[in-house]
Amino acid sequence: MVTTPSDPLPADLAAAHAMILAQRELLTLAKSEVTVGRLEIERLKLMLAKARREQFGQSSERGRLLVEQLELAIEDLEETQAEQETKAEIAAPEAAKQKRAQNPRPPRRPLPDNLPVERIVEPAPCACGKCGSERLHKLGEVVSKTLECEPRRWKIIEHVREKFSCRDCEAITEAPAPSHPIPRGFAGPSLLAMVLVNKFLLHQPLNRQSKTYAREGIEIDVSTLADRVGACVVALAPIIEAIQTHVMSAERIHADDTTVPVLAKLKTVTGRIWTYVRDDRPFGGKDPPAAAFHYSRSRAGEHPQGHLAGYVGLMQADAFDGYNQLYKAQRKPAPILEAACWSHGRRKFVDLVKQGEAPIASEAVRRIDMLFEIERSINGKTPEQRLAVRREQSRPLIAELEIWMHQQRALLSTKNDTAKAINYLLNRWAAFTRFLDDGRVCLTNNAAERALRGVAVGRRNWTFAGSDAGGHRAAAVYTLIETCKMNEVDPQAWLADVLARLPDHPVNKVADLLPWNWKANQQSKAAVAA
């Protein structure tokens, strides 16, 4: 027999004994389930931490999917554990309280200290709870804190400019009108930043945003929101250009592209979003990371050739024919050096393993994984340190891998899928082995793939871009948001501040507003205030 606190207590001793035994069994079972759940959560968290470390060194399909699966599993187990603990507390409150005292949970993250505090004082007792005396005096307070959230607060800001008349000449004088982030706009910088982040980071199309605002009592037409987005892209153009210049001044970049459906004459066509990423952190570079995005209607090679017309350096990318003109010796101003992506090469063998028994493909994956293991140990080291380890540890493995692949290919038909996967590597062997002679080169092109992940997520929400112009606008805003993310800057806070300052900001000091410089300035202000 199991009871709840609202059930009547048994009147006879036998029934009371039965109740106690039932409650003990329930509590024991609940404790064991909670303990097992906690152990399983800790085990999965360790696996998740390992997977997060590996997803940037190994293939994206292995790392990304495993991270997502583990995050969902941990979330489900933690919900289940909370449910079981609540049941145990209801069944035996005192025993559960003692259990918590003996095995306290890890301390939770403290509540933010920068939030406003609403103080609610509970009515004081009028008499002593023990003797009934009304002679009470205050000893102190017991304060319990709760984090609460209210719907966002809309407001109208009135800029009042008083007019004055001169008593001598009767001329009328008034304060100059304040600058607005965009012309023709009643929207403040924080509202504009929210609309941009909702659309391009949280992937909420403008029609959904309009409906959300209407439910909050604020009617803003979709056409009005669209007008604001377009105007913001124009206002932010100097910063977008500065980020693109910063990316193209890198010694090494990552390049990749992804599809984006575009509405054209009442049907959709497949456009492309291209990204070029500068990230020197893997080889200990001090320059800030950034990502530049571009849009095109097709995947023709003329597009990356135009984007990279003035670039000279290393480029890590997949084996796309549209890049080939960039690598030719006669290219002006100079050929780009190609560095191939081992994740792409490995993925072809992984796909064969997934299809069924494939011993040659499995062995290829094992050998390539040994290279990734070495790379994880030198991530963030200087180019010289990385190069020394690669020459000592990776070069022998590469030499053995090349000999082994030639041997295996000789045993296979040219039409065999495994032979095609081997040829993918051997036909580009110089690009795949460039990392052995240059410590700046990474083993993969995962940095570009990560930058494009937001575009892939967004496709599920906004379905298609409204036009080619919409594709160009999306690429422009992605440049800003992804660069903020790479520099650990809140895109909405940055956009709100920059949109407010841009109209009066000196043109020759645009660099001060770039996300990494803005972050350093904010940190300096916080340090002075502290």
N, C-alpha and C positions, 0 to 999 in steps of 0.2 A: 504494500500500500504506500503510495506516494502522495504527499499533501503539499498544499501551498499555504502561505501565511494566512490566507483568508478562510481556510477550511477549519471547522470546529475541531477542538482537541478531543481525543477519545476519553470516555468516562471510566473505563475499566483498565486494570493493570495489564492484562494480556494484550489488549489492543494498543496500549501505549508502547509495550515492548516491541510489538510488531512494527509500529511506526518508526521507532528508533532504529531497528535493524534495517528497515527499508531505506531510511535516510542515510545510514552509513554506507550501504551498498551503492546508492546513487552518488554520494560524495566521492567514494573511492573510484567509481567508474569515471566520474567527471574529472577527478584529479589526474588519473592515468591518461585520459584522452587529451587533457590540456598539456601534460608533460610531453606526450608523444608529438602533439602538434607543435610545441615550442622547439623540440629537437629537429623536426622536419623543416620548420621555417629557418632555423639557423643553418641547416645543411644547404637549403636552397639559396640562402643569401650568400654563402661562400661560393657556391657554383655561379651565382649571378655576378659577383665581384670578379671572378676569374673570367667569365664570358665577356664582361665589359672590357677587361684588359686585352682580351684576345681579339675582339671584333675589329680592332684597328690594325692588327697584325696579320690576321688570317682572312680568309675569304668572307665577303659580306654575307653570303647566303648562310654560312655556318654561324657567324657571330651574331648577326642581326636577329635572325629567327630564334636563336637560342635565348638571347636576352629578352625578347618579347614574351616567349613562352614562360621563362622563369619569373618575369615580373607578374604575369597573370596568375601563375601558380602560387606565388607568395601572397599576392593580394587575396586570393580565395582562401588560403589557409589562415591568414590573419583574421579574416572575417569569421571563419568557422571557429577559430580559437576564442574570439570575443563572445561568440554565441554560447560556447560551452562554459566559459567562465561565468557568464551571466546566469546560466541555468544552475551552476553550482552555488552561486551566491544566493539565489532564490531558495534553493533546497536547504541550505545550511548557512545562514548569514554569518554566524559567529565563527564557525570553522573556516569559512572562506576568508574572513578577516585575519584570522591567525595565520592562515596559509600565506596570505599576501605579506604579512609582517616577517615571516620566516624566509620567504623567497621573493623579495621585492623585484619589480620590473626594472629594467634599465631606465635611468632618468629620461623623461621626455624633453624635447627641445623647449627651452624657455619661450614664453610669449614675447612678441616684439615689444621693445621698450619705447618705440617711437609712435605708438598709436594713442589717440586720445582715450582717456579713462572716464567712464561713466560710473559714478559711485552711488550705490544703492544701499542704504542703511536699513537693515531689518528692524522691526519694532522691538524695543527692549522689553524684557520680562518685567512685570509689575510687582512680582513677589518672588520670594525664594522658592525654588522648586522642591526643597526638602522640608523646611519648617513653616513656610507660608508667610514669613516676615516680609514687610514692605520696606524695611530699612536696607536698601542696596546701594552700593557705591561702585563705580566703574573701575575695573582693574586694567582693562586694555581692550584689544580687538582681535578677533579671529577673522582673517580675510581669505576668501576663496575667489580665484579668478577664473573667468570663463571667456573664451574668445568668441565673439559674435560678429555677424555680418548683416548689414542692412543693404537694401537696394541702393544703387548709386544715386547720388544727389545731383540733380540738374540745377543750374542757376544762370541768371542773366547778369552780366557785368556791364554796368553803365559807366562810360567814360565821360565825365562832366567837364566841359571847358567853359569857364566863366568869361563873359565878354565885359570889356571895360571901355568906357568912352573918355577921351582926353578932354579935360575942362578948358585947356588952352586952344587946341586946334580941332577938337571934336572928332578926331580920328578914333576908329573903333579898333581895339586890340584884344586878341584872344590867344590862348595857348595853342601851339601847333597840334594838329590831329595826331593821335597815336598811330604807329605803324601797325598794319595787319599782316598776318602771315601770307594771305593770298588776297588778290583784289576781289571786289564784289562779295566779300564774305562776311556773314554774320557769325561764322564759326570760330571759336577760339582755338589756340594751338593744342590744348589738351584734347579737345573733341576731335580735331583733325587727326591727331596721333592715334586716338582710339579707333577711328574708322579705318585708317591704314593698317594698323596691327590686326584688327579683326578680320580684314579682308585677306591680307597677304601672309600673316603668321598663323592666325587661328582659322583661316579658310572659310570665313562666313561671307557669302556673296552679299552685295548691297541690298538686294530685295529682302533677304532675311534680317539684315541689320535694321532696315526701315520698319519691319514688322515688330522687331524687338523694342525699338524706341517708341513705337506707337503704343505698345502695351504699357509703357512707363509714362504715357501721357504726353509724349513729344512727337509731333507729326513732322517727319522729314521725308520728302519724296525721294524716290530712288534717283530721279534725274538730278536732284539737288546734291545728293551724296556723290553721284558720279562727277558732277561739275567740280566738287571740292577735291576729289581724288586727282583729277586731271590737273587742276591748278597747283596742287601740292607737288606733283612730279616736276612741274616747271620750276617751282620755287626751289626745289631740292637739287636741281640739275648741276649746279657747281660742285656740290659735295659728291654726287654720283661720278662726275668726271674726275674729281680728285682721287676717288677710290680706284677707278679704272687705271689711272696713271700710276698709282702706287702698285697695283697688281702687275702691270706690264713692265715695271722697272725691276722685277725680281730676277734673280739668277736662274730660278727654276720655278715652273708653274705646273699645275695639274689641269687637264682639260677633259671635258665630258659633255654630253648632251642628253636630253630626254624629250619624249614626245609631249605635245600639248594640243588637244583638239581645238580647232578654231572655227567659229561660225562664219561661213562664207556663202552668200546667196541662198540662205535658208537650208544649207546643209553644212556638215562639218568636214574640214580637211585637217590633215595632220601637220601641224607646225612643229617647231623645235625651240626649246630653251637651251642655250649653251651656257656653260660656266667655265671660268678660268680662275683658279684658286692659287693664291700665294700663301704658303704656310711653311715658314722656315724652322718651326719649332722642332721637328724631328731631327734636324742636324744642328741644334743648339743656336739657331739664328735669333738675333735680338729684334729684328724688324717685325712689326705687328702683322698678324695674318689678315687677309681680306679676300673677298670673292666678288668677281665682276660677272654679271649676267647679260646675255644678249638674246634677242628673239629673231627668228627667221621663219619664212613660210615653208621652206624645204630644208633638206639635209645636204644640199649641194656643197661641194668642197669650197666653192667661192666664198661661202659665209665665214668659216674659220680663217680662210686666207685673208679676208678683209679685216676680221677682228684682230688678227695677229700680224698685220702688214708691217709694223715697225718693230716687232719683237725679235730679239736674238737671245738665245739661251737654251736651257734644257726644258723639255716638255714631256710630262708623263701622261700617257693616254692609251686607249685601247687601239687595236689594229684597224682603224677606220681609213678607208681609201681616200677620203676627203682631206686627210692630213698629209698625204704623200708629197704634194707639191712643196710643203713647208720644209721637208727634209732634203730636198735636192741641192746638190752642190752649187748650181748656178743661181740659186735664189738670192735676191737682193733684199736687205743689205748683207745677209749671210744666212746659211742654212740653220734651221733649228735642230738641235740634237734630240733624237728620239730616245725615250726610256720607256720600255714596255711594262705592262702591268702583270705581275705574276698571279694576282687574283683571277684575272681573266683566263690566263693559261691554265691555272689549277681548276677553275670552274668547269672547263670542258671535260676533264677527267672525273670530277665529282658527279656530273650529270650521267656519265656512263656507269659509275658505281651505283647510282640510284636506280638505274634501269634493271639491274640484276647482277649476276656474278661477272666480275670484270677484273681478273687478277692483275693484269698489266696496268690498268687504270688505278687500281688500289695501290699498287706499288709506286706509281708516279706521284699520287697524292702524299704518300708517306715520305718520299724523298723531298718533295717541295715543302712539306711541313717542317722538315728539319731546318730549312733555310729561314722560315718564319720564326722558328724558335731562337735562332741566332739574332735575328733582327730585333726581337723584343728586348734582348739584353743590351742593345746599343742605342735604343731609341732616346733621343735628346742629347746624345754625345756629340762632340765636335766632328766635322767631316774627317779630320785626320784620325781620330780615335775609331770612328766607324770603319774607315778604310783599312786600318791595321787589323781589326778583328775579321773583316771580310776576307782579306788576303790570307789570313792564317786559317780560318775555319770554313768560310763559305766557298772559296775557290776550289779546294779539293772536292767538295760535294758537287759543285757545278761540273767539274771535269768528269766525274764518275757518272753524273746524270746524262751528260751529252753522249758518252760512249754507250751507256745502257739504252738510251732512246734509239740510237742508230741501230743497235743490235735488235731491238724489238720491232722496229719498223721494217727491217729486212725480212721478218717472219710473217708480216701481215700484207694483205691485199691493199692496194692503193685506195680502194673504195671503202675499206674498213673504217668505222667511226673512230676507233682507237688510233689508227694510223693518221687520220685527219687531225686528231688532237695533238699527236706528236709533231706533225708537220707545222701546226700553228706555232709551236715553240721554235723548232729548228729553222724555219724559214725567216724568223726574226731574231735569231740568236744574238746578233750584235746588240740589238736594242734590249733584249732580256738580260744580257750580262753586263750592261753598262754600269750597273751599280758596283761591280767589282773594281772599277777604276775611278769612281767618283763618289766620295762620301756624302755628297749632297743628295744623291738620288735615293728615293725610297723604293721599297720592293713592290709597292702597289699604288694604284690610283684611287685609293679609298677616300682621300680628302675631297676629290671632286664628286664622288658618289654621295658622300655625306651632305655636301652642299646642295645637291639636287633632291635630296630626300623630301624637303618641304614641298617642292613642286609636285612630286608623286603623290604625297598625301593630299594636297590641294585638289588634284584632279578628281578625287572621289566626291568632293563637295561642290565645286563650282562647275564640274562637268566639261565646260569648254570656255575658251576666251571668246569675247563677243566680236572681236575683229583683230586685224593685224596690229592696229594702234593699241588695242588692249594688251596684246602680247608684249609690245615694246614697253608699255607702262608697267606691266607685271615684272619684266626683267629689271627695270630700273629700281623698283621698290625692293625686289629680292636682293639686289646688290646692297642696299642699305641694311635690311633686316639680317641677312646672313652674316654680313661683316660685324654687325653688333653682337650677334650670337657668338661668333668666333672669338671676340674680344671680351666676352662675359659682361656685356653691357645690356641693360634692359632696353629693348628697342622702343617701347612706348615712352618711357621717361626721356630717352635721348631725343626722339622725334619731337616731343612736346617742347622741350627746351630749345632745340635747334630751330624749329619753326617760329618760335617766339623771337629769337635773336636774329635770324637771317635778314629780315628787311633792313635793319640798321647796322649789320655787321660789315666791316671793311672787306672789299673783294679780295684784297691781297692777303687776308688772314683767314681764308676759308679752311686752311689746314688745322686751325685751332678747334674747329667743330667736328673734325673726323672722330669716329667713335673712340679710338685709343687715346687721342689727346684730350677729348672731352672727359673720359674716365679719369685720366691723371689729374685734370683740373678739379674735378669733383672730389677726388680723394684729398687733394691739397686743401681745399676749402674745409672739408670735414676735419682734417688734422688741426687746422688753425682754430676752428670753432671749439674743438675739444680742449 
